[in-house]
Amino acid sequence: MVEFEDFKKLELRVGEIESAEAVLGSDKLVKLMVDIGTEKKQILAGIAKQYSPADLVGRQIIIVANLAPRMMAGLESQGMLLAAHNTEGGAVLLVPDKEVAPGSQIT
């Protein structure tokens, strides 16, 4: 169980994908540049088998904006997008029901 005070430490925000490209040498990773209002973050996500980079540009997603950076495939990931796994094991992006301003906080 996670205490509520620990959960409150997560900064969940709406991000808008400005660019997306496949990561060389990986069949799963996509490199995203995500606008979260006050800044842009580079996020690496293992969604290449479900989403082509071209289909991701312009989409809004939900991200954890305050994770410590992590190196993946020689690149720095500065956050994490939220996705559900379907019965086939693929990722399904969690997205806002309606368009909102990039950086909007999830409460």
The 8 nearest C-alpha neighbors of each residue, nearest first, counted from 0:
[[1, 2, 3, 5, 6, 4, 7, 8],
 [2, 0, 3, 5, 6, 4, 7, 8],
 [1, 3, 5, 4, 0, 6, 7, 8],
 [4, 2, 6, 5, 7, 1, 8, 0],
 [3, 5, 7, 2, 6, 8, 1, 9],
 [6, 4, 2, 3, 8, 7, 1, 9],
 [5, 7, 3, 8, 4, 9, 2, 1],
 [8, 6, 4, 5, 9, 3, 10, 2],
 [7, 9, 6, 5, 10, 4, 65, 3],
 [10, 8, 7, 6, 11, 63, 65, 5],
 [11, 9, 64, 65, 63, 12, 8, 104],
 [10, 12, 63, 105, 62, 104, 64, 9],
 [13, 11, 104, 102, 105, 62, 103, 61],
 [14, 12, 61, 102, 103, 101, 60, 62],
 [13, 15, 35, 101, 60, 34, 59, 33],
 [14, 16, 59, 34, 33, 58, 101, 57],
 [15, 17, 33, 56, 57, 58, 18, 32],
 [18, 16, 32, 56, 33, 57, 15, 34],
 [19, 17, 32, 56, 16, 31, 20, 33],
 [20, 18, 31, 52, 30, 56, 32, 29],
 [21, 19, 52, 30, 29, 22, 31, 18],
 [20, 22, 29, 30, 23, 28, 52, 19],
 [23, 21, 29, 28, 25, 30, 24, 20],
 [24, 22, 25, 21, 26, 72, 28, 20],
 [23, 25, 22, 26, 72, 21, 28, 27],
 [26, 24, 27, 23, 22, 28, 72, 21],
 [25, 27, 28, 47, 24, 48, 22, 21],
 [28, 26, 47, 45, 25, 46, 48, 29],
 [29, 27, 45, 44, 22, 47, 25, 46],
 [28, 30, 21, 44, 22, 20, 43, 47],
 [31, 29, 43, 20, 19, 42, 22, 21],
 [30, 32, 19, 42, 41, 18, 33, 43],
 [33, 31, 41, 18, 17, 40, 16, 42],
 [32, 34, 16, 40, 39, 15, 14, 17],
 [33, 35, 39, 15, 14, 36, 38, 101],
 [36, 34, 102, 14, 101, 38, 37, 39],
 [35, 37, 102, 101, 38, 34, 100, 39],
 [36, 38, 35, 102, 39, 34, 101, 40],
 [39, 37, 36, 35, 34, 40, 33, 102],
 [38, 40, 34, 33, 35, 32, 41, 37],
 [41, 39, 33, 32, 77, 42, 34, 38],
 [40, 42, 32, 77, 31, 76, 33, 43],
 [43, 41, 76, 31, 77, 78, 30, 40],
 [44, 42, 30, 76, 29, 31, 28, 41],
 [43, 45, 28, 29, 46, 42, 30, 80],
 [44, 46, 28, 27, 47, 29, 43, 48],
 [45, 47, 49, 48, 44, 27, 50, 28],
 [48, 46, 27, 50, 49, 28, 29, 45],
 [47, 49, 46, 50, 27, 26, 51, 89],
 [48, 50, 47, 46, 89, 90, 51, 91],
 [51, 49, 47, 46, 48, 52, 54, 55],
 [50, 52, 54, 53, 47, 55, 49, 48],
 [53, 51, 19, 20, 55, 54, 50, 21],
 [52, 54, 51, 55, 56, 19, 20, 18],
 [55, 53, 51, 52, 56, 50, 58, 57],
 [54, 56, 52, 53, 58, 57, 19, 16],
 [57, 55, 16, 18, 17, 58, 54, 53],
 [56, 58, 16, 17, 15, 55, 59, 18],
 [59, 57, 16, 56, 55, 15, 60, 54],
 [58, 60, 15, 14, 94, 16, 13, 57],
 [61, 59, 94, 14, 13, 93, 15, 62],
 [60, 62, 13, 81, 12, 80, 94, 14],
 [63, 61, 80, 79, 12, 11, 64, 81],
 [62, 64, 11, 79, 78, 10, 65, 80],
 [65, 63, 78, 10, 62, 66, 11, 12],
 [64, 66, 10, 63, 67, 78, 9, 77],
 [67, 65, 78, 64, 68, 63, 77, 79],
 [66, 68, 65, 69, 77, 78, 76, 64],
 [69, 67, 77, 76, 66, 75, 78, 70],
 [70, 68, 76, 75, 71, 67, 77, 74],
 [71, 69, 75, 74, 73, 76, 72, 68],
 [70, 72, 74, 73, 75, 69, 76, 43],
 [73, 71, 74, 70, 25, 22, 24, 75],
 [72, 74, 71, 70, 75, 76, 69, 22],
 [75, 73, 71, 70, 72, 76, 43, 69],
 [74, 76, 70, 69, 71, 77, 68, 73],
 [75, 77, 42, 69, 43, 68, 41, 78],
 [78, 76, 68, 42, 41, 40, 75, 69],
 [79, 77, 64, 66, 42, 63, 76, 65],
 [78, 80, 63, 62, 42, 81, 64, 77],
 [81, 79, 62, 61, 63, 82, 78, 60],
 [80, 82, 61, 62, 93, 92, 79, 83],
 [83, 81, 92, 93, 91, 90, 80, 84],
 [82, 84, 91, 90, 85, 92, 93, 81],
 [85, 83, 90, 89, 88, 91, 82, 86],
 [84, 86, 88, 87, 89, 83, 90, 91],
 [85, 87, 88, 84, 89, 90, 83, 91],
 [86, 88, 85, 89, 84, 90, 91, 49],
 [89, 87, 85, 86, 84, 90, 83, 91],
 [90, 88, 84, 85, 87, 49, 91, 86],
 [89, 91, 84, 83, 82, 46, 92, 85],
 [90, 92, 83, 82, 84, 93, 89, 85],
 [93, 91, 82, 94, 81, 90, 83, 60],
 [92, 94, 82, 81, 61, 60, 91, 83],
 [93, 95, 60, 61, 59, 92, 96, 13],
 [96, 94, 97, 98, 60, 59, 93, 61],
 [95, 97, 94, 98, 99, 93, 59, 60],
 [98, 96, 95, 99, 94, 59, 100, 13],
 [97, 99, 95, 96, 100, 59, 101, 94],
 [100, 98, 97, 101, 103, 95, 13, 59],
 [99, 101, 103, 102, 98, 36, 13, 14],
 [102, 100, 35, 36, 14, 13, 103, 15],
 [101, 103, 35, 36, 13, 12, 14, 104],
 [104, 102, 13, 12, 101, 100, 105, 99],
 [103, 105, 12, 11, 102, 106, 13, 10],
 [106, 104, 11, 12, 103, 13, 10, 61],
 [105, 104, 11, 12, 10, 7, 103, 9]]
